[in-house]
Amino acid sequence: MTDEVWRQFVLTGSINVNVRKEILESWNRCKRLGVSYEREEVLSHIPQNDFMRRREKNRDLINAALPVMNDMFKRLKGGGYLLLLTDAEGYLIEMMADQISQKIADRSRISVGAQWTEENVGSTGLSIALRTRTAMATSGNEHYCLAFRVWDCSACPIFVNGECIGVFDVCRVGPKNDLRELYTLAVTGALAISERYQLHKTKMKEKVLSHLLTEHVSQFKESTGIISFDNLGIELYKNKPAHDFLKLLEENSLQSGSINKNILSYFGKNSVSSEVEVNEKKFLIHSEQVSDRDKPFATVIFIHPQTKEIPSESAISAIDQEFFAFNTKNSAFQQTLQTAIKVAKSDASILIQGESGVGKDFMARFIHKQSNRKNHPFTAINCAAFPRDLITTELFGYEGGAFTGAKHQGNKGKIEASNKGTIFLDEIAELPLDLQAILLRTLEEKQVVRVGGTKPIPVDVRFLAATNKNLKEMVEKGEFREDLYYRLNVFNIKIPSLRERIEDLESIIHAMLRESCEKAQRKTIVLTPEAMSAFQQYTWPGNLRELKNVIQRMVYLHDEDRLDSFHAYQFLGLDQPKEKLSEREYLLHILKKNNGNRTQTAREIGISRSALYRKLKKYNIK
């Protein structure tokens, strides 16, 4: 194919019959996406920290690929070859170049950390292979952007158990390279990487089974499902109960995509237990990571069928909320959760601290569910929500005739009614000092005396308390009893603010949006990268509670299926970064920036072209 054929297409849209179908389809996609054929540099690099995290996630793929790439590079060295390895999402995670190819690659900023998709680099063998999941060889004249028309290349996906885990690409400075030779190199390289990865996977499976036998064999039941995955989500091991559970989940799931990936993304992030109901059957699911020399290499998910009654709708809702609150990638918070699981087995009091809205109530429920009291009552009382006299009777109850309007037979207080269970005292700092003395006596003597009564009533209750205030400072100021502080603070759980675990924000937003949009019976809203960046830069003083309120406003007030940065700032109640723009001014600004190109403008804003035209008409923008 000649250079003139490409030039005629990008300038006039004329189609030559000699253009291969796969290439023409890719060119058309690039045109629809607004990719500039004049692009001379790669502009899709991610920040260094993100790149290092991505390399760590794909460590096993890189380890499998490096010996293959090194061997091939030695044989090809000096011939102007460039070897590239991407992960499954198209990010360059490894690259090898000789002096000739490196010089040309530098001119167009080809380097690790770039995303190699059609949206970012146009049509190349690698970008087409990523999209189609098939091997693809392309000549320089078939590439869409100027930056890559000097290269001939061939790319082949790397498959393991039917899952694409990356792509291997062999490029050479053109023209007039033998594409069949490049194709053979790419395919044999991808196959060799796949075989090395699967050999490593077999060794990982043996380590996982050894871990299960040494750490968990005493806990196994015949009905316990066990499934394990490596860091890329490739299945290592699965027993029959796990197979049956996944089949049941698939039959009753409305989600598209791999059931394995869905269960891994939902339950495989931390070791917090979750209860799920599938087809009126209840399962308790938890996971743990398996490490080798302190480096996690696999995730094991345990599935325990439950024989007790199905949880109520409110209980399932609480489980969902705990998932939002505690699904974390933050290592410090993961350690906090592990501590919570350990201390839950004790009957000693726990003081839960954290800013307003971080989920202290969810932590209290979580601890109760992990405790030996989980089948007994959990009672929560907000100490700031009741007048002094009312909270006294709420906590300790009253005898008949204790005051005007009292029930004749009297009434149990919350502490007495929670016998053998857990009572959670939220906003404990707001409890009046004289009631603190009564509560202290209850903690020490394990008995209550109802208001108007004299008879002590024995109680077996586990106390949890929470506050967003500094109780130690309150003790020093005489605003909180020191003896009660130490009685409650046997164990201390500190929940980080949302800004301290900002790496969790994106997954929490996605989960909240899915749930809220489903309840509102609308398509799930997708945030543009710029909108997500605005959310990540916000400080979230109200933490999860504030985030949930923002999500609710978005779901019911935002009409589009995509949310751009302009509307993100509106929902956050913030000014635009440089100047506060009206939507009309914002549209004019983006149009001018893109020289009136409406396709590019719609793409940058993150809306469809038809939605853009409606907005232009609304504001009378010609």
C-alpha positions as CSV (number, residue, x, y, z in Angstrom):
1,M,0.0,0.0,0.0
2,T,1.4,3.4,-0.9
3,D,1.7,6.6,1.2
4,E,-0.8,8.3,-1.2
5,V,-3.6,5.9,-0.3
6,W,-3.3,6.8,3.4
7,R,-3.0,10.5,2.5
8,Q,-6.2,10.4,0.5
9,F,-8.1,8.8,3.3
10,V,-7.0,11.1,6.1
11,L,-7.5,14.3,4.0
12,T,-10.6,13.4,1.9
13,G,-12.0,10.2,3.4
14,S,-11.6,8.4,0.1
15,I,-11.3,4.6,0.4
16,N,-9.0,2.5,-1.7
17,V,-10.0,-1.2,-2.3
18,N,-6.4,-2.3,-1.7
19,V,-6.6,-1.3,2.0
20,R,-7.0,-4.4,4.2
21,K,-10.3,-4.7,6.0
22,E,-8.7,-4.7,9.5
23,I,-6.7,-1.6,8.7
24,L,-9.7,0.3,7.2
25,E,-11.8,-0.5,10.2
26,S,-9.1,0.8,12.5
27,W,-8.7,4.0,10.4
28,N,-12.4,4.6,10.6
29,R,-12.4,4.1,14.3
30,C,-9.5,6.6,14.7
31,K,-11.4,9.2,12.6
32,R,-14.5,8.8,14.7
33,L,-12.4,9.1,17.9
34,G,-10.9,12.3,16.6
35,V,-7.3,11.0,16.6
36,S,-5.0,13.4,14.7
37,Y,-3.2,11.7,11.9
38,E,-0.5,14.5,12.3
39,R,0.4,13.3,15.8
40,E,4.2,13.0,16.0
41,E,4.6,12.1,19.6
42,V,3.1,9.7,22.1
43,L,1.1,11.8,24.7
44,S,-0.5,9.0,26.8
45,H,2.1,8.5,29.5
46,I,0.9,7.9,33.1
47,P,2.5,9.4,36.2
48,Q,5.6,7.5,37.5
49,N,3.8,6.3,40.7
50,D,0.9,4.8,38.6
51,F,3.4,3.2,36.3
52,M,5.3,1.5,39.2
53,R,2.1,0.2,40.7
54,R,1.2,-1.2,37.3
55,R,4.6,-2.9,36.9
56,E,4.2,-4.4,40.4
57,K,0.7,-5.8,39.5
58,N,2.2,-7.4,36.3
59,R,5.4,-8.6,38.0
60,D,4.7,-12.2,37.1
61,L,4.1,-11.3,33.4
62,I,7.3,-9.3,33.3
63,N,9.3,-12.1,34.9
64,A,8.0,-14.5,32.3
65,A,8.6,-12.2,29.4
66,L,12.1,-10.8,30.2
67,P,14.1,-14.0,29.4
68,V,12.2,-14.4,26.1
69,M,12.7,-10.7,25.2
70,N,16.4,-10.8,26.2
71,D,17.1,-13.9,24.1
72,M,15.3,-12.4,21.1
73,F,17.0,-9.1,21.5
74,K,20.5,-10.6,21.5
75,R,19.7,-12.4,18.3
76,L,18.3,-9.3,16.6
77,K,20.6,-6.6,18.1
78,G,21.8,-4.0,15.7
79,G,19.0,-4.5,13.2
80,G,16.9,-1.5,14.2
81,Y,14.4,-3.7,16.2
82,L,12.2,-2.5,19.0
83,L,10.5,-5.0,21.4
84,L,7.5,-3.9,23.4
85,L,5.4,-5.6,26.1
86,T,2.1,-4.2,27.3
87,D,-0.3,-5.4,30.0
88,A,-3.9,-6.3,29.2
89,E,-5.0,-2.7,29.1
90,G,-2.3,-1.6,26.7
91,Y,0.2,0.1,29.0
92,L,3.8,-0.3,28.0
93,I,5.5,-2.1,30.9
94,E,8.7,-3.3,29.3
95,M,10.7,-2.1,26.2
96,M,14.0,-3.1,24.6
97,A,15.7,-1.1,21.8
98,D,19.1,-1.0,20.0
99,Q,20.9,2.2,19.2
100,I,19.2,2.7,15.9
101,S,15.6,2.0,17.1
102,Q,16.1,3.9,20.4
103,K,17.1,7.1,18.6
104,I,13.9,7.0,16.5
105,A,11.7,5.9,19.4
106,D,13.0,8.9,21.4
107,R,11.9,11.3,18.6
108,S,8.3,10.3,19.1
109,R,8.5,9.7,22.9
110,I,8.0,6.0,22.7
111,S,8.7,4.8,26.2
112,V,7.4,2.7,29.1
113,G,4.3,4.1,30.8
114,A,2.4,5.0,27.7
115,Q,-1.0,3.6,26.9
116,W,-0.9,2.0,23.4
117,T,-4.6,2.0,22.4
118,E,-6.2,3.4,19.2
119,E,-7.5,6.4,21.1
120,N,-3.9,7.3,22.0
121,V,-1.7,6.2,19.1
122,G,-4.1,5.5,16.2
123,S,-3.7,2.4,14.1
124,T,-0.7,0.2,14.7
125,G,-0.2,-3.6,14.9
126,L,-0.1,-3.3,18.7
127,S,-3.2,-1.2,19.1
128,I,-5.2,-3.3,16.7
129,A,-4.0,-6.5,18.4
130,L,-5.1,-5.1,21.8
131,R,-8.5,-4.3,20.5
132,T,-9.2,-7.4,18.4
133,R,-7.2,-9.9,20.7
134,T,-5.7,-11.4,17.5
135,A,-2.1,-11.3,16.1
136,M,-1.6,-8.4,13.7
137,A,1.3,-7.4,11.4
138,T,1.3,-3.9,9.9
139,S,3.6,-1.9,7.6
140,G,4.5,1.7,8.2
141,N,2.1,2.9,5.5
142,E,-0.8,1.2,7.3
143,H,-0.2,3.2,10.5
144,Y,-2.6,6.1,11.1
145,C,-0.4,8.7,12.8
146,L,2.8,10.2,11.4
147,A,4.8,9.3,14.5
148,F,4.6,5.5,13.7
149,R,4.8,5.4,9.9
150,V,8.5,4.9,10.1
151,W,8.0,1.5,11.8
152,D,6.8,-1.9,10.5
153,C,5.5,-4.1,13.3
154,S,3.8,-7.2,14.4
155,A,2.0,-7.8,17.7
156,C,0.5,-10.9,19.3
157,P,-1.7,-11.2,22.4
158,I,-0.5,-13.4,25.3
159,F,-3.2,-15.8,26.4
160,V,-3.3,-17.9,29.6
161,N,-6.4,-20.1,30.2
162,G,-8.2,-18.1,27.6
163,E,-7.5,-14.8,29.3
164,C,-5.4,-12.1,27.6
165,I,-2.8,-10.9,30.1
166,G,-0.8,-8.7,27.7
167,V,0.6,-8.2,24.2
168,F,4.1,-8.8,22.8
169,D,5.1,-6.5,19.9
170,V,8.1,-6.7,17.5
171,C,8.9,-3.5,15.6
172,R,11.6,-2.6,13.1
173,V,12.6,0.6,11.3
174,G,11.1,0.4,7.8
175,P,10.4,0.3,5.0
176,K,10.5,-3.0,3.1
177,N,10.7,-5.3,6.1
178,D,9.4,-8.9,5.7
179,L,6.1,-8.7,7.7
180,R,5.9,-12.5,7.7
181,E,9.2,-12.6,9.6
182,L,8.0,-10.0,12.1
183,Y,4.7,-11.9,12.5
184,T,6.6,-15.2,13.2
185,L,8.8,-13.4,15.8
186,A,5.8,-11.9,17.6
187,V,3.7,-15.1,17.7
188,T,6.6,-17.4,18.8
189,G,7.6,-14.8,21.5
190,A,4.0,-14.5,22.8
191,L,3.7,-18.3,23.0
192,A,7.0,-18.6,24.8
193,I,6.0,-16.0,27.3
194,S,2.6,-17.7,27.8
195,E,4.4,-21.1,28.4
196,R,6.8,-19.6,31.0
197,Y,3.9,-17.8,32.7
198,Q,1.9,-21.1,32.9
199,L,4.9,-22.9,34.3
200,H,5.2,-20.2,37.0
201,K,1.5,-20.5,37.6
202,T,1.9,-24.2,38.3
203,K,4.5,-23.4,40.9
204,M,2.2,-20.8,42.4
205,K,-0.6,-23.3,42.6
206,E,1.6,-25.7,44.6
207,K,2.5,-22.9,47.0
208,V,-1.2,-22.0,47.4
209,L,-2.2,-25.6,48.1
210,S,0.7,-25.9,50.6
211,H,-0.6,-22.7,52.3
212,L,-4.1,-24.1,52.5
213,L,-3.0,-27.4,53.9
214,T,-0.8,-25.9,56.6
215,E,-2.9,-22.9,57.6
216,H,-6.6,-23.9,57.0
217,V,-7.0,-27.6,56.8
218,S,-8.6,-27.7,60.3
219,Q,-11.2,-25.2,59.2
220,F,-12.3,-27.0,56.0
221,K,-15.7,-28.5,55.6
222,E,-16.7,-30.6,52.6
223,S,-19.0,-27.8,51.5
224,T,-16.4,-25.0,51.7
225,G,-15.6,-23.5,48.3
226,I,-12.0,-22.5,47.6
227,I,-10.8,-20.5,44.6
228,S,-7.5,-18.8,44.1
229,F,-6.2,-16.2,41.6
230,D,-2.8,-14.8,40.8
231,N,-2.1,-11.0,40.8
232,L,-3.5,-10.7,37.2
233,G,-6.7,-12.5,38.1
234,I,-5.7,-15.8,36.4
235,E,-7.3,-18.8,38.2
236,L,-4.8,-21.0,40.0
237,Y,-7.1,-23.5,41.8
238,K,-10.8,-24.2,42.2
239,N,-12.6,-27.0,44.0
240,K,-16.1,-28.4,43.2
241,P,-18.1,-26.3,45.8
242,A,-16.4,-23.1,44.4
243,H,-17.3,-24.3,40.9
244,D,-20.9,-24.9,41.9
245,F,-21.1,-21.5,43.6
246,L,-19.7,-19.7,40.5
247,K,-22.2,-21.5,38.3
248,L,-25.0,-20.5,40.6
249,L,-23.7,-16.9,40.6
250,E,-23.5,-16.8,36.8
251,E,-27.1,-18.2,36.4
252,N,-28.4,-15.5,38.7
253,S,-26.2,-12.5,37.8
254,L,-27.2,-9.5,35.8
255,Q,-23.6,-8.5,35.3
256,S,-21.8,-9.0,32.1
257,G,-18.2,-10.2,31.8
258,S,-16.2,-12.9,33.5
259,I,-17.8,-14.2,36.7
260,N,-14.2,-15.0,37.9
261,K,-13.2,-11.3,37.5
262,N,-16.4,-10.1,39.1
263,I,-16.0,-12.2,42.2
264,L,-12.3,-11.3,42.4
265,S,-12.9,-7.6,42.1
266,Y,-15.7,-7.7,44.7
267,F,-14.4,-10.1,47.3
268,G,-10.7,-10.4,46.6
269,K,-9.5,-6.9,47.8
270,N,-9.2,-7.5,51.5
271,S,-10.0,-10.1,54.2
272,V,-13.3,-8.6,55.3
273,S,-16.1,-11.1,55.4
274,S,-19.2,-10.4,53.3
275,E,-22.6,-12.1,53.3
276,V,-24.3,-12.6,50.0
277,E,-27.6,-14.2,49.0
278,V,-27.9,-16.0,45.6
279,N,-31.1,-17.6,44.6
280,E,-32.3,-17.7,48.3
281,K,-29.1,-19.3,49.4
282,K,-26.8,-17.5,51.8
283,F,-23.0,-17.6,51.7
284,L,-20.3,-16.0,53.9
285,I,-17.3,-15.1,51.7
286,H,-13.9,-13.9,52.7
287,S,-10.4,-13.7,51.1
288,E,-6.8,-13.6,52.1
289,Q,-3.6,-12.9,50.3
290,V,-0.8,-15.5,50.0
291,S,2.7,-14.0,50.1
292,D,6.2,-15.3,49.3
293,R,9.0,-13.3,51.0
294,D,6.5,-10.6,52.0
295,K,5.3,-10.1,48.4
296,P,1.7,-11.1,47.7
297,F,1.5,-13.5,44.7
298,A,-2.1,-14.9,45.0
299,T,-5.5,-14.3,46.5
300,V,-7.6,-17.2,48.0
301,I,-11.3,-16.8,48.3
302,F,-13.3,-19.0,50.8
303,I,-17.0,-19.5,50.2
304,H,-18.9,-20.9,53.2
305,P,-22.6,-21.9,52.7
306,Q,-24.8,-20.7,55.5
307,T,-27.7,-22.7,56.9
308,K,-29.4,-19.9,58.9
309,E,-32.2,-17.7,57.8
310,I,-31.8,-15.3,54.9
311,P,-30.8,-11.8,56.0
312,S,-33.3,-9.0,55.8
313,E,-33.2,-6.3,53.1
314,S,-31.8,-3.8,55.7
315,A,-29.1,-6.3,56.6
316,I,-28.0,-6.7,53.0
317,S,-28.0,-3.0,52.6
318,A,-25.7,-2.8,55.7
319,I,-23.4,-5.3,54.0
320,D,-23.2,-3.2,50.9
321,Q,-22.4,-0.1,53.0
322,E,-19.7,-1.9,54.8
323,F,-18.3,-2.9,51.4
324,F,-18.2,0.8,50.4
325,A,-16.6,1.8,53.8
326,F,-14.0,-1.0,54.1
327,N,-13.1,-2.0,50.5
328,T,-9.5,-0.7,50.6
329,K,-6.2,-0.8,48.9
330,N,-4.6,1.3,51.7
331,S,-2.1,-0.8,53.6
332,A,-2.5,1.1,56.9
333,F,-6.3,0.7,56.8
334,Q,-6.0,-3.0,55.8
335,Q,-3.8,-3.4,59.0
336,T,-6.5,-1.6,61.0
337,L,-9.2,-4.0,59.7
338,Q,-7.0,-7.0,60.6
339,T,-6.6,-5.5,64.1
340,A,-10.4,-5.1,64.3
341,I,-10.9,-8.7,63.4
342,K,-8.5,-9.9,66.1
343,V,-9.9,-7.7,68.9
344,A,-13.5,-8.6,67.9
345,K,-12.9,-12.0,69.5
346,S,-12.3,-10.3,72.9
347,D,-15.1,-9.1,75.2
348,A,-13.2,-6.0,76.2
349,S,-14.5,-2.5,75.2
350,I,-13.3,-0.8,72.0
351,L,-13.1,2.9,71.3
352,I,-13.6,3.7,67.6
353,Q,-12.2,7.1,66.6
354,G,-12.3,9.0,63.3
355,E,-13.6,12.1,61.6
356,S,-17.3,12.6,61.0
357,G,-18.6,10.5,58.2
358,V,-15.8,7.9,58.0
359,G,-18.0,5.0,58.9
360,K,-17.6,4.5,62.6
361,D,-21.0,2.9,62.8
362,F,-20.1,0.5,60.0
363,M,-16.9,-0.4,61.9
364,A,-19.0,-1.2,65.0
365,R,-21.3,-3.5,63.1
366,F,-18.3,-5.1,61.4
367,I,-16.7,-5.8,64.8
368,H,-20.0,-7.3,66.1
369,K,-20.2,-9.6,63.1
370,Q,-16.7,-10.8,63.6
371,S,-17.3,-11.5,67.3
372,N,-18.6,-14.5,69.2
373,R,-21.7,-12.4,69.9
374,K,-22.7,-12.0,66.2
375,N,-25.9,-14.1,66.7
376,H,-27.1,-11.9,69.5
377,P,-28.5,-8.3,69.5
378,F,-26.5,-5.3,68.2
379,T,-27.9,-2.0,69.5
380,A,-26.7,1.4,68.5
381,I,-27.5,4.6,70.4
382,N,-26.4,8.1,69.4
383,C,-25.6,9.9,72.7
384,A,-26.0,13.3,71.0
385,A,-29.5,12.6,69.7
386,F,-31.4,12.4,73.0
387,P,-32.1,15.0,75.8
388,R,-30.4,14.1,79.1
389,D,-33.5,12.6,80.8
390,L,-34.5,10.6,77.8
391,I,-31.1,9.1,77.2
392,T,-31.0,7.9,80.9
393,T,-34.2,5.8,80.4
394,E,-33.0,4.7,76.9
395,L,-29.8,3.3,78.3
396,F,-30.9,2.0,81.7
397,G,-34.7,1.5,81.4
398,Y,-37.2,2.4,84.1
399,E,-39.5,0.8,86.7
400,G,-43.3,1.1,86.5
401,G,-44.4,4.5,88.0
402,A,-40.9,5.9,87.9
403,F,-42.3,9.1,86.3
404,T,-45.5,10.5,84.8
405,G,-46.4,8.6,81.7
406,A,-44.2,5.6,82.5
407,K,-45.6,2.2,81.5
408,H,-47.1,0.3,84.4
409,Q,-44.9,-2.7,83.9
410,G,-41.8,-0.6,83.4
411,N,-39.4,-0.9,80.4
412,K,-36.0,-2.5,79.7
413,G,-33.2,-0.1,78.7
414,K,-31.0,-0.7,75.6
415,I,-28.2,-2.1,77.7
416,E,-30.5,-4.7,79.3
417,A,-32.2,-5.5,76.0
418,S,-28.8,-6.1,74.4
419,N,-27.9,-8.9,76.9
420,K,-25.3,-11.3,75.4
421,G,-24.9,-9.0,72.5
422,T,-23.2,-5.7,71.7
423,I,-24.2,-2.1,72.4
424,F,-22.7,0.7,70.4
425,L,-22.5,4.2,72.0
426,D,-22.0,6.7,69.2
427,E,-20.9,10.3,70.0
428,I,-19.9,9.1,73.5
429,A,-18.2,12.5,74.1
430,E,-21.7,14.0,74.3
431,L,-22.8,11.9,77.3
432,P,-23.3,14.1,80.4
433,L,-20.7,13.7,83.2
434,D,-23.2,12.4,85.7
435,L,-24.4,9.7,83.3
436,Q,-20.7,8.8,82.6
437,A,-20.5,7.8,86.3
438,I,-23.5,5.5,86.0
439,L,-22.1,4.0,82.7
440,L,-18.8,3.4,84.4
441,R,-20.5,1.5,87.2
442,T,-22.3,-0.6,84.7
443,L,-19.1,-1.4,82.9
444,E,-17.3,-2.4,86.2
445,E,-20.1,-4.3,87.9
446,K,-21.8,-5.7,84.8
447,Q,-25.2,-4.8,86.0
448,V,-27.8,-2.0,85.6
449,V,-30.3,-0.4,87.9
450,R,-33.4,0.9,86.2
451,V,-34.5,4.5,86.8
452,G,-36.9,4.5,89.8
453,G,-35.6,1.1,90.9
454,T,-33.1,-0.3,93.4
455,K,-32.6,-3.9,92.2
456,P,-29.4,-4.5,90.2
457,I,-30.0,-6.5,87.0
458,P,-27.0,-8.6,85.7
459,V,-26.1,-7.9,82.1
460,D,-23.6,-9.6,79.8
461,V,-22.9,-6.9,77.1
462,R,-19.9,-5.9,75.0
463,F,-19.5,-2.1,74.8
464,L,-18.3,-0.3,71.7
465,A,-18.0,3.5,71.7
466,A,-17.2,6.1,69.0
467,T,-16.3,9.7,68.8
468,N,-14.8,12.3,66.4
469,K,-13.4,14.3,69.3
470,N,-10.1,14.0,71.2
471,L,-11.2,12.3,74.4
472,K,-7.8,12.7,75.9
473,E,-7.9,16.5,75.6
474,M,-11.5,16.4,77.0
475,V,-10.2,14.4,80.0
476,E,-7.4,17.0,80.6
477,K,-10.1,19.8,80.5
478,G,-12.4,17.9,82.9
479,E,-15.0,17.4,80.3
480,F,-14.8,13.6,80.2
481,R,-14.2,11.1,83.1
482,E,-10.6,9.7,83.0
483,D,-11.7,6.4,84.6
484,L,-14.4,5.9,81.9
485,Y,-12.0,6.9,79.1
486,Y,-9.6,4.1,80.2
487,R,-12.5,1.6,80.6
488,L,-13.7,2.3,77.1
489,N,-10.2,2.5,75.5
490,V,-9.0,-1.0,76.2
491,F,-8.6,-1.4,72.4
492,N,-8.5,1.6,70.0
493,I,-9.5,1.5,66.4
494,K,-8.7,4.7,64.3
495,I,-10.5,4.9,61.0
496,P,-8.6,7.1,58.4
497,S,-10.3,9.9,56.6
498,L,-11.2,9.5,53.0
499,R,-8.4,11.9,51.9
500,E,-5.9,9.6,53.8
501,R,-7.0,6.6,51.7
502,I,-7.6,8.5,48.4
503,E,-6.4,5.4,46.4
504,D,-9.8,3.9,47.4
505,L,-11.9,6.8,46.1
506,E,-12.3,5.6,42.5
507,S,-13.5,2.1,43.4
508,I,-15.9,3.5,46.1
509,I,-17.3,6.0,43.6
510,H,-17.9,3.3,41.0
511,A,-19.6,1.0,43.6
512,M,-21.8,3.8,45.0
513,L,-22.8,4.9,41.5
514,R,-23.7,1.3,40.5
515,E,-25.9,0.9,43.5
516,S,-27.5,4.4,43.4
517,C,-28.1,4.3,39.6
518,E,-29.7,0.8,39.9
519,K,-32.1,2.0,42.6
520,A,-32.9,5.1,40.4
521,Q,-33.5,2.7,37.4
522,R,-31.1,4.6,35.2
523,K,-27.9,3.8,33.3
524,T,-24.7,4.0,35.4
525,I,-23.0,7.4,35.2
526,V,-19.4,7.3,34.0
527,L,-16.9,9.9,35.1
528,T,-14.4,11.3,32.7
529,P,-10.8,11.1,33.8
530,E,-10.8,14.9,34.4
531,A,-14.0,14.6,36.6
532,M,-12.4,11.7,38.6
533,S,-9.3,13.9,39.1
534,A,-11.5,16.7,40.5
535,F,-13.1,14.2,43.0
536,Q,-9.6,13.0,43.9
537,Q,-8.3,16.5,44.5
538,Y,-11.2,17.5,46.7
539,T,-10.6,17.2,50.5
540,W,-13.9,15.5,51.5
541,P,-14.3,17.0,55.0
542,G,-17.5,15.0,55.3
543,N,-15.8,11.8,54.2
544,L,-18.0,8.8,53.1
545,R,-21.2,10.5,54.2
546,E,-20.5,13.6,52.1
547,L,-19.5,11.4,49.1
548,K,-22.7,9.5,49.3
549,N,-24.7,12.7,49.3
550,V,-22.8,14.0,46.3
551,I,-23.4,10.7,44.5
552,Q,-27.2,10.9,45.3
553,R,-27.3,14.4,43.8
554,M,-25.5,13.3,40.7
555,V,-27.8,10.4,40.1
556,Y,-31.0,12.3,40.4
557,L,-30.0,15.7,39.0
558,H,-27.5,15.0,36.2
559,D,-29.2,14.1,32.9
560,E,-26.2,12.8,30.9
561,D,-24.7,9.3,31.2
562,R,-21.2,10.9,31.5
563,L,-20.0,13.4,34.0
564,D,-17.3,15.9,32.9
565,S,-15.1,18.0,35.1
566,F,-17.3,21.1,34.7
567,H,-20.3,19.4,36.3
568,A,-18.0,17.6,38.8
569,Y,-17.0,21.0,40.2
570,Q,-20.6,22.1,40.2
571,F,-21.7,19.0,42.3
572,L,-18.7,19.6,44.6
573,G,-19.7,23.2,45.1
574,L,-16.3,24.4,43.8
575,D,-15.2,27.1,41.4
576,Q,-13.5,26.0,38.2
577,P,-9.7,25.6,38.7
578,K,-8.8,28.8,36.8
579,E,-12.0,30.9,36.7
580,K,-15.6,30.2,37.4
581,L,-17.2,29.6,34.0
582,S,-20.9,29.2,33.1
583,E,-21.6,26.1,31.1
584,R,-22.0,28.3,27.9
585,E,-18.6,29.9,28.6
586,Y,-17.1,26.4,29.2
587,L,-18.4,25.1,25.9
588,L,-17.1,28.1,24.0
589,H,-13.7,27.7,25.7
590,I,-13.4,24.0,24.7
591,L,-14.7,24.7,21.1
592,K,-12.1,27.4,20.7
593,K,-9.4,25.2,22.1
594,N,-10.2,22.5,19.5
595,N,-10.5,25.0,16.6
596,G,-14.2,24.4,16.3
597,N,-13.9,20.7,15.9
598,R,-17.1,19.4,17.5
599,T,-16.1,15.7,17.5
600,Q,-13.0,16.5,19.4
601,T,-14.9,18.9,21.7
602,A,-17.5,16.2,22.6
603,R,-14.7,13.7,23.2
604,E,-12.8,16.1,25.6
605,I,-15.9,17.0,27.5
606,G,-16.9,13.4,27.7
607,I,-20.3,13.5,26.1
608,S,-21.8,12.2,22.8
609,R,-21.9,14.4,19.7
610,S,-25.7,14.5,19.8
611,A,-25.5,15.6,23.5
612,L,-23.1,18.4,22.4
613,Y,-25.3,19.5,19.6
614,R,-28.2,19.8,22.1
615,K,-26.1,21.9,24.4
616,L,-25.0,24.2,21.5
617,K,-28.6,24.7,20.5
618,K,-29.6,25.4,24.1
619,Y,-27.1,28.2,24.4
620,N,-27.5,29.4,20.8
621,I,-23.8,28.7,19.9
622,K,-23.2,28.6,16.2
